Amino acid sequence: MGRMSRIENVATDAGTARISWFPGKKPWAVLALSHGAGGGIEARDLQALAGALPAEGVTVALVEQPWRVAGKKVAPAPKTLDVGWRGIWPALAEPGLPVIAGGRSAGARVACRTGEELGAAAVLALSFPLHPPGKPEKSRADELLGTGLPTLVVQGGNDSFGKPEEFPEGAYALVEVPYGDHGFAVAKRAPVTPDETLGLIVREVSSWAASLRP
């Protein structure tokens, strides 16, 4: 299991952000993951990746946006999230390794919007919010289609922000998490357990990351 080595506070133009570092064994890349608009880095998928990927040589950096560090309950506008992410990027790049930009939900959108500009090696989008629930006409597909980088989307089969079959064709890979909702939770009656679901996410991300290795 990956163990956190240190917590780093980083000043950004949106306020102080925080990085929890889980160092990889003989690391060859950094996977930077930010949280969604309604939760923090305690999300089970983020914790599972931070626990498993360091053994594969991937240092995991769990990033808390300034609004979250400040104890606010509601995320600011997307533009402000991008400002916070840009501000922490130099700290993510400091180890001198390729950085995979990633996040869940709102954090995935930030990674998609800024990855190419910041020099990311690839983008990992967990629970990409393709549209607000019940409003498929308000699509954010352009953010996903415009990354310009190797991109993996990991999407719950029952995600109200966009089911896998709603996603447009494009130059990205998509992995379905059967029966998963927007937080990858599965109903008690589902034929898969929460642990099996997390195991699937970890395996898929791990194998995709390995395919990026120089």
Backbone torsions as a table, in degrees:
resi	resn	phi	psi	omega
1	MET	NA	141.2	175.6
2	GLY	-71.0	141.0	177.1
3	ARG	-117.5	138.9	179.6
4	MET	-68.7	135.3	-179.0
5	SER	-100.2	-36.0	-178.7
6	ARG	-163.1	160.2	174.7
7	ILE	-114.1	130.2	-176.8
8	GLU	-119.5	125.7	173.4
9	ASN	-89.7	134.6	-177.0
10	VAL	-128.4	125.1	177.7
11	ALA	-76.2	130.5	174.5
12	THR	-129.5	171.1	178.9
13	ASP	-70.4	-7.6	177.4
14	ALA	-104.8	5.8	-176.1
15	GLY	116.7	-175.7	-177.7
16	THR	-81.9	125.1	174.3
17	ALA	-100.9	169.6	-178.0
18	ARG	-137.5	136.3	177.9
19	ILE	-117.6	126.8	170.8
20	SER	-101.3	120.0	-174.2
21	TRP	-97.5	131.6	174.2
22	PHE	-120.8	95.5	-169.9
23	PRO	-70.4	139.6	178.4
24	GLY	-80.3	156.9	175.1
25	LYS	-81.2	120.5	-172.9
26	LYS	44.0	63.2	-170.0
27	PRO	-65.5	142.2	175.4
28	TRP	-119.5	-9.4	179.7
29	ALA	-155.7	160.3	171.6
30	VAL	-113.3	130.2	172.3
31	LEU	-106.5	111.4	-179.2
32	ALA	-97.5	123.9	-175.1
33	LEU	-126.7	126.8	175.1
34	SER	-111.2	163.9	-173.3
35	HIS	-90.5	179.9	178.9
36	GLY	-88.6	-171.0	-176.5
37	ALA	-81.3	-14.9	-175.7
38	GLY	-115.9	6.0	-176.6
39	GLY	-157.0	-177.8	-177.1
40	GLY	-120.0	-159.0	-175.6
41	ILE	-77.3	1.6	174.3
42	GLU	-77.8	-3.7	177.9
43	ALA	-51.2	137.5	-170.6
44	ARG	-63.5	-35.1	179.5
45	ASP	-68.6	-39.8	179.0
46	LEU	-65.2	-42.8	179.8
47	GLN	-65.6	-38.9	-180.0
48	ALA	-63.9	-41.8	179.0
49	LEU	-66.9	-40.5	178.9
50	ALA	-65.7	-28.7	179.7
51	GLY	-78.4	-30.7	-170.7
52	ALA	-102.9	-37.4	-169.5
53	LEU	-71.8	-29.2	178.0
54	PRO	-55.3	-33.0	178.2
55	ALA	-66.1	-20.2	179.2
56	GLU	-93.1	7.3	179.6
57	GLY	87.4	15.0	178.7
58	VAL	-110.3	116.6	173.4
59	THR	-74.1	128.8	179.6
60	VAL	-104.5	130.8	176.8
61	ALA	-117.0	111.0	177.2
62	LEU	-90.3	120.1	-171.5
63	VAL	-105.0	126.2	173.7
64	GLU	-103.2	121.9	-179.5
65	GLN	-66.1	152.4	-177.4
66	PRO	-51.6	-38.6	-178.7
67	TRP	-61.7	-34.2	-178.4
68	ARG	-74.9	-42.9	178.2
69	VAL	-60.3	-35.8	-179.3
70	ALA	-76.7	-3.5	177.2
71	GLY	82.4	14.9	178.5
72	LYS	-77.6	155.4	-175.4
73	LYS	-93.7	-23.3	-173.1
74	VAL	-121.7	135.1	-179.8
75	ALA	-70.2	147.1	175.6
76	PRO	-77.2	-174.1	-178.7
77	ALA	-63.2	152.9	179.8
78	PRO	-49.2	-39.9	-178.2
79	LYS	-59.2	-39.8	-180.0
80	THR	-69.2	-36.7	176.3
81	LEU	-61.9	-40.8	178.5
82	ASP	-63.1	-38.3	179.4
83	VAL	-62.5	-45.1	179.1
84	GLY	-61.8	-43.1	-178.4
85	TRP	-66.4	-43.8	177.5
86	ARG	-59.5	-38.2	-177.3
87	GLY	-66.3	-30.6	-179.2
88	ILE	-90.0	-10.4	-174.2
89	TRP	-57.1	-44.3	179.6
90	PRO	-56.3	-36.2	178.7
91	ALA	-68.9	-35.6	178.8
92	LEU	-68.9	-35.5	-177.0
93	ALA	-83.4	-12.2	-173.1
94	GLU	-58.5	-37.7	177.8
95	PRO	-60.2	-12.4	176.9
96	GLY	80.7	18.1	-179.9
97	LEU	-107.8	158.2	173.5
98	PRO	-58.1	139.1	-179.9
99	VAL	-110.0	124.1	172.0
100	ILE	-92.0	119.1	-179.4
101	ALA	-86.2	130.6	-178.6
102	GLY	-153.0	176.1	178.0
103	GLY	172.1	173.2	175.7
104	ARG	-110.5	140.8	176.0
105	SER	54.4	-114.8	-179.9
106	ALA	-58.8	-33.9	177.7
107	GLY	-66.2	-32.9	176.5
108	ALA	-67.0	-39.2	178.7
109	ARG	-62.8	-42.4	178.9
110	VAL	-59.4	-46.5	-179.0
111	ALA	-61.4	-40.0	178.6
112	CYS	-65.7	-42.0	-175.4
113	ARG	-70.9	-33.1	-169.4
114	THR	-112.3	-8.1	-171.1
115	GLY	-55.3	-50.7	-175.4
116	GLU	-66.5	-44.4	-179.5
117	GLU	-59.1	-37.6	-176.1
118	LEU	-87.2	-7.0	178.3
119	GLY	86.5	26.1	176.8
120	ALA	-64.8	154.0	178.2
121	ALA	-81.9	-28.0	-176.0
122	ALA	-169.0	173.5	-179.6
123	VAL	-129.9	132.8	174.3
124	LEU	-113.9	117.0	-178.2
125	ALA	-111.4	106.5	177.2
126	LEU	-93.9	125.9	-180.0
127	SER	52.3	55.4	179.6
128	PHE	-62.0	124.1	-178.3
129	PRO	-81.1	86.3	-174.6
130	LEU	-59.3	-33.5	177.9
131	HIS	-158.6	159.6	173.3
132	PRO	-63.9	148.2	-179.0
133	PRO	-53.1	130.7	177.6
134	GLY	77.7	3.6	-178.6
135	LYS	-128.9	64.0	-176.7
136	PRO	-60.4	-20.5	-179.5
137	GLU	-71.0	-18.9	179.8
138	LYS	-94.0	65.4	-172.5
139	SER	-78.5	143.1	174.3
140	ARG	-111.2	22.9	-176.3
141	ALA	-56.8	-31.4	-176.7
142	ASP	-61.1	-33.6	179.1
143	GLU	-64.1	-41.3	-179.1
144	LEU	-72.0	-42.3	-177.1
145	LEU	-73.1	-17.0	-174.9
146	GLY	-101.1	14.8	-175.1
147	THR	-65.6	-33.9	-178.0
148	GLY	70.1	12.9	-176.3
149	LEU	-135.5	161.0	171.6
150	PRO	-55.9	126.2	-173.5
151	THR	-132.8	134.8	173.8
152	LEU	-118.1	128.7	173.2
153	VAL	-106.5	130.0	174.5
154	VAL	-115.3	113.6	-167.6
155	GLN	-129.2	132.9	176.2
156	GLY	-67.8	140.7	-180.0
157	GLY	-62.7	-24.4	179.8
158	ASN	-114.0	28.8	-177.0
159	ASP	-72.8	118.7	-178.1
160	SER	-71.0	-12.8	176.7
161	PHE	-89.8	6.8	-180.0
162	GLY	141.7	111.1	176.7
163	LYS	-82.2	155.2	-176.8
164	PRO	-50.0	-39.3	-176.4
165	GLU	-70.9	-13.0	178.4
166	GLU	-82.2	-14.8	-174.4
167	PHE	-73.5	138.5	-179.7
168	PRO	-73.4	159.5	172.7
169	GLU	-63.1	144.4	178.9
170	GLY	-176.5	176.1	-176.5
171	ALA	-86.0	60.9	176.5
172	TYR	-147.7	161.1	177.6
173	ALA	-99.2	144.1	178.7
174	LEU	-129.4	128.2	177.2
175	VAL	-112.8	127.5	177.3
176	GLU	-89.5	135.5	173.2
177	VAL	-102.4	100.8	-171.8
178	PRO	-55.4	133.8	175.1
179	TYR	69.4	-0.3	-176.6
180	GLY	-76.7	143.7	173.9
181	ASP	-93.0	-161.8	-175.3
182	HIS	-64.9	-26.4	176.7
183	GLY	-100.1	13.1	-177.1
184	PHE	64.6	18.1	173.3
185	ALA	-76.3	146.3	177.8
186	VAL	-118.9	145.3	-179.9
187	ALA	-64.5	152.7	-179.9
188	LYS	-56.8	-33.1	-177.1
189	ARG	-82.5	-5.5	-179.5
190	ALA	-66.1	147.4	-178.7
191	PRO	-77.4	12.7	175.2
192	VAL	-128.8	151.5	179.6
193	THR	-94.9	162.1	175.4
194	PRO	-56.8	-38.2	-179.3
195	ASP	-67.7	-38.8	177.3
196	GLU	-64.4	-37.2	179.4
197	THR	-63.5	-47.1	178.4
198	LEU	-64.0	-37.7	178.2
199	GLY	-60.6	-40.8	178.3
200	LEU	-63.1	-45.6	-179.2
201	ILE	-60.5	-47.3	-178.8
202	VAL	-61.4	-45.0	-179.7
203	ARG	-61.5	-45.7	-177.0
204	GLU	-66.2	-43.9	-179.5
205	VAL	-67.0	-40.9	-179.3
206	SER	-62.0	-44.8	-178.1
207	SER	-69.8	-36.7	176.1
208	TRP	-65.5	-44.8	179.5
209	ALA	-59.9	-42.7	-179.4
210	ALA	-60.8	-32.8	-179.4
211	SER	-69.4	-17.4	-179.6
212	LEU	-88.5	-11.3	-172.0
213	ARG	-63.4	131.3	-177.7
214	PRO	-66.4	NA	NA
